[in-house]
Amino acid sequence: MAFCSRCLLNHALRVANLVVNLCGMAMIIYSLWLLKIWNRGVADLAATASSFPTPWFIYTLLGLGIVVCFAAVVGHAVSNSVNPTALSLYIVFVCFVLLFQIVVTVEVLFKIDWPTVISRHHDGDAKFVAFFTFHANICRLVGVVISVAQVNVLVMAIVLRASGPRPSNHCEGPTAPALRHSFLVMNGSDSPPGLPAPATPPPGDHNRESALVILRASEVRWMSA
């Protein structure tokens, strides 16, 4: 089967959506792990701290992971379709998802100084503050990286849509020759040169063989009786 640039781009879009989907699943697992450690640390510091901020950077990462997984699943389904309308709707959908993702990342992860907020409410435990200060910066980095990955998926989808609809005979290899008979059986006309055609037994031979078979069966039955 021959491959062209459109086939390679289609396969690249599938692989990119698969990678983004795996990244979204990793974001969900990572955010749930952070949330578990946060709740455990808050329970240990409940006697020394008066109030605790809501860890919106963790919830934001969890929500982004869910949205990214959903968008990647939709993209993988659309990449298997040959309908240009579905691809156009997918491009519009990814544009809205990417815009929402960028706005939430900037507003929650970058405009709020989470290291300062965490240290102000949890100044009694330096280890807790240092741990979540580090992971707040990791959440910012993950938000930027996943946004760049979504931009790459969007660009590939736009290029694939701009290449036009896929023709009916797209990337089809040469048709296989139709075999009318088995190559193990040689007819009289297909005998190799220099070899005689196989002889066909006369009709009387078949009757003689049938009579012999019946006679032998009768003898066996008579002897067994």
Secondary structure as a PSIPRED ss2 file (coil, helix, strand):
# PSIPRED VFORMAT (PSIPRED V4.0)

   1 M C   1.000  0.000  0.000
   2 A C   1.000  0.000  0.000
   3 F C   1.000  0.000  0.000
   4 C C   1.000  0.000  0.000
   5 S H   0.000  1.000  0.000
   6 R H   0.000  1.000  0.000
   7 C H   0.000  1.000  0.000
   8 L H   0.000  1.000  0.000
   9 L H   0.000  1.000  0.000
  10 N H   0.000  1.000  0.000
  11 H H   0.000  1.000  0.000
  12 A H   0.000  1.000  0.000
  13 L H   0.000  1.000  0.000
  14 R H   0.000  1.000  0.000
  15 V H   0.000  1.000  0.000
  16 A H   0.000  1.000  0.000
  17 N H   0.000  1.000  0.000
  18 L H   0.000  1.000  0.000
  19 V H   0.000  1.000  0.000
  20 V H   0.000  1.000  0.000
  21 N H   0.000  1.000  0.000
  22 L H   0.000  1.000  0.000
  23 C H   0.000  1.000  0.000
  24 G H   0.000  1.000  0.000
  25 M H   0.000  1.000  0.000
  26 A H   0.000  1.000  0.000
  27 M H   0.000  1.000  0.000
  28 I H   0.000  1.000  0.000
  29 I H   0.000  1.000  0.000
  30 Y H   0.000  1.000  0.000
  31 S H   0.000  1.000  0.000
  32 L H   0.000  1.000  0.000
  33 W H   0.000  1.000  0.000
  34 L H   0.000  1.000  0.000
  35 L H   0.000  1.000  0.000
  36 K H   0.000  1.000  0.000
  37 I H   0.000  1.000  0.000
  38 W H   0.000  1.000  0.000
  39 N H   0.000  1.000  0.000
  40 R H   0.000  1.000  0.000
  41 G H   0.000  1.000  0.000
  42 V H   0.000  1.000  0.000
  43 A H   0.000  1.000  0.000
  44 D H   0.000  1.000  0.000
  45 L C   1.000  0.000  0.000
  46 A C   1.000  0.000  0.000
  47 A C   1.000  0.000  0.000
  48 T C   1.000  0.000  0.000
  49 A C   1.000  0.000  0.000
  50 S C   1.000  0.000  0.000
  51 S C   1.000  0.000  0.000
  52 F C   1.000  0.000  0.000
  53 P C   1.000  0.000  0.000
  54 T C   1.000  0.000  0.000
  55 P C   1.000  0.000  0.000
  56 W H   0.000  1.000  0.000
  57 F H   0.000  1.000  0.000
  58 I H   0.000  1.000  0.000
  59 Y H   0.000  1.000  0.000
  60 T H   0.000  1.000  0.000
  61 L H   0.000  1.000  0.000
  62 L H   0.000  1.000  0.000
  63 G H   0.000  1.000  0.000
  64 L H   0.000  1.000  0.000
  65 G H   0.000  1.000  0.000
  66 I H   0.000  1.000  0.000
  67 V H   0.000  1.000  0.000
  68 V H   0.000  1.000  0.000
  69 C H   0.000  1.000  0.000
  70 F H   0.000  1.000  0.000
  71 A H   0.000  1.000  0.000
  72 A H   0.000  1.000  0.000
  73 V H   0.000  1.000  0.000
  74 V H   0.000  1.000  0.000
  75 G H   0.000  1.000  0.000
  76 H H   0.000  1.000  0.000
  77 A H   0.000  1.000  0.000
  78 V H   0.000  1.000  0.000
  79 S H   0.000  1.000  0.000
  80 N C   1.000  0.000  0.000
  81 S C   1.000  0.000  0.000
  82 V C   1.000  0.000  0.000
  83 N C   1.000  0.000  0.000
  84 P H   0.000  1.000  0.000
  85 T H   0.000  1.000  0.000
  86 A H   0.000  1.000  0.000
  87 L H   0.000  1.000  0.000
  88 S H   0.000  1.000  0.000
  89 L H   0.000  1.000  0.000
  90 Y H   0.000  1.000  0.000
  91 I H   0.000  1.000  0.000
  92 V H   0.000  1.000  0.000
  93 F H   0.000  1.000  0.000
  94 V H   0.000  1.000  0.000
  95 C H   0.000  1.000  0.000
  96 F H   0.000  1.000  0.000
  97 V H   0.000  1.000  0.000
  98 L H   0.000  1.000  0.000
  99 L H   0.000  1.000  0.000
 100 F H   0.000  1.000  0.000
 101 Q H   0.000  1.000  0.000
 102 I H   0.000  1.000  0.000
 103 V H   0.000  1.000  0.000
 104 V H   0.000  1.000  0.000
 105 T H   0.000  1.000  0.000
 106 V H   0.000  1.000  0.000
 107 E H   0.000  1.000  0.000
 108 V H   0.000  1.000  0.000
 109 L H   0.000  1.000  0.000
 110 F H   0.000  1.000  0.000
 111 K C   1.000  0.000  0.000
 112 I C   1.000  0.000  0.000
 113 D C   1.000  0.000  0.000
 114 W H   0.000  1.000  0.000
 115 P H   0.000  1.000  0.000
 116 T H   0.000  1.000  0.000
 117 V H   0.000  1.000  0.000
 118 I H   0.000  1.000  0.000
 119 S H   0.000  1.000  0.000
 120 R H   0.000  1.000  0.000
 121 H H   0.000  1.000  0.000
 122 H C   1.000  0.000  0.000
 123 D C   1.000  0.000  0.000
 124 G C   1.000  0.000  0.000
 125 D C   1.000  0.000  0.000
 126 A H   0.000  1.000  0.000
 127 K H   0.000  1.000  0.000
 128 F H   0.000  1.000  0.000
 129 V H   0.000  1.000  0.000
 130 A H   0.000  1.000  0.000
 131 F H   0.000  1.000  0.000
 132 F H   0.000  1.000  0.000
 133 T H   0.000  1.000  0.000
 134 F H   0.000  1.000  0.000
 135 H H   0.000  1.000  0.000
 136 A H   0.000  1.000  0.000
 137 N H   0.000  1.000  0.000
 138 I H   0.000  1.000  0.000
 139 C H   0.000  1.000  0.000
 140 R H   0.000  1.000  0.000
 141 L H   0.000  1.000  0.000
 142 V H   0.000  1.000  0.000
 143 G H   0.000  1.000  0.000
 144 V H   0.000  1.000  0.000
 145 V H   0.000  1.000  0.000
 146 I H   0.000  1.000  0.000
 147 S H   0.000  1.000  0.000
 148 V H   0.000  1.000  0.000
 149 A H   0.000  1.000  0.000
 150 Q H   0.000  1.000  0.000
 151 V H   0.000  1.000  0.000
 152 N H   0.000  1.000  0.000
 153 V H   0.000  1.000  0.000
 154 L H   0.000  1.000  0.000
 155 V H   0.000  1.000  0.000
 156 M H   0.000  1.000  0.000
 157 A H   0.000  1.000  0.000
 158 I H   0.000  1.000  0.000
 159 V H   0.000  1.000  0.000
 160 L H   0.000  1.000  0.000
 161 R H   0.000  1.000  0.000
 162 A H   0.000  1.000  0.000
 163 S C   1.000  0.000  0.000
 164 G C   1.000  0.000  0.000
 165 P C   1.000  0.000  0.000
 166 R C   1.000  0.000  0.000
 167 P C   1.000  0.000  0.000
 168 S C   1.000  0.000  0.000
 169 N C   1.000  0.000  0.000
 170 H C   1.000  0.000  0.000
 171 C C   1.000  0.000  0.000
 172 E C   1.000  0.000  0.000
 173 G C   1.000  0.000  0.000
 174 P C   1.000  0.000  0.000
 175 T C   1.000  0.000  0.000
 176 A C   1.000  0.000  0.000
 177 P C   1.000  0.000  0.000
 178 A C   1.000  0.000  0.000
 179 L C   1.000  0.000  0.000
 180 R C   1.000  0.000  0.000
 181 H C   1.000  0.000  0.000
 182 S C   1.000  0.000  0.000
 183 F C   1.000  0.000  0.000
 184 L C   1.000  0.000  0.000
 185 V C   1.000  0.000  0.000
 186 M C   1.000  0.000  0.000
 187 N C   1.000  0.000  0.000
 188 G C   1.000  0.000  0.000
 189 S C   1.000  0.000  0.000
 190 D C   1.000  0.000  0.000
 191 S C   1.000  0.000  0.000
 192 P C   1.000  0.000  0.000
 193 P C   1.000  0.000  0.000
 194 G C   1.000  0.000  0.000
 195 L C   1.000  0.000  0.000
 196 P C   1.000  0.000  0.000
 197 A C   1.000  0.000  0.000
 198 P C   1.000  0.000  0.000
 199 A C   1.000  0.000  0.000
 200 T C   1.000  0.000  0.000
 201 P C   1.000  0.000  0.000
 202 P C   1.000  0.000  0.000
 203 P H   0.000  1.000  0.000
 204 G H   0.000  1.000  0.000
 205 D H   0.000  1.000  0.000
 206 H H   0.000  1.000  0.000
 207 N H   0.000  1.000  0.000
 208 R H   0.000  1.000  0.000
 209 E H   0.000  1.000  0.000
 210 S H   0.000  1.000  0.000
 211 A H   0.000  1.000  0.000
 212 L H   0.000  1.000  0.000
 213 V H   0.000  1.000  0.000
 214 I H   0.000  1.000  0.000
 215 L H   0.000  1.000  0.000
 216 R H   0.000  1.000  0.000
 217 A H   0.000  1.000  0.000
 218 S H   0.000  1.000  0.000
 219 E H   0.000  1.000  0.000
 220 V H   0.000  1.000  0.000
 221 R H   0.000  1.000  0.000
 222 W H   0.000  1.000  0.000
 223 M H   0.000  1.000  0.000
 224 S H   0.000  1.000  0.000
 225 A C   1.000  0.000  0.000
